[in-house]
């Protein structure tokens, strides 16, 4: 997986556990950069991996692997990437923080519109990070998603960029993260109260106000953001 602190770690561990495999005793989990996953699989240095796209599709395209499960199946609507700023940065650079956050929200709204996905794929293919891989990028962004088993899956909900409160630090996603950190040994149960308090203080977007995102097809009914009440 990509990091012990990433959702990929939680998902691969839970997937192993669902099959009766102890992830701490029966297998060895290692951290690798996403760009090196397929090459290590091809070399026989690893038996599988849990990573975001397009690195699963790279293995399928090369004929060296197949997709056993997607994150939608393992942990639907799980939190993934976060934009994190500390208070001192926001206080010293409020305009910049607001601009960065608003731009990210607008980009997420744009990417979530299915009619924009062809352009999103083209932009990514020209970015220099995925040179010549537009076909592979289309697998999960547009679909159908090739599982590498002779079957394919609908990609409509493979990436959630803005829908379902994806850009909001909700109480539900905060509780999920805290529970996973404790379940998988990154925090001890005795740290739950302290961690909950820390999460309550920082897990909010109410420190900044944002303009409406023009890219979304339907305007939000409310621009109100409440501080989460974590249990």
ABEGO torsion letter per residue (X at the ends): XABAABAAAAAAAAAAAAAGBBAAAABBBBBBBAAAAAAAAAAGABAEBBBBOAAAAAAAAAGABBBABBAAAABBGBBBBBBBBBAAAAAABAAAAAAAAAAAAAAAAAAABAAAAAAAAAAAAAAGAABGAAAAAAAAAAOBBBAGAGBBBBAAAABBAABGGAABBBAAAAAAAAAAAAAAGABBAAAAAAAAAAAAAABBAAABBBBBBAABABBBABABBBBBBBX
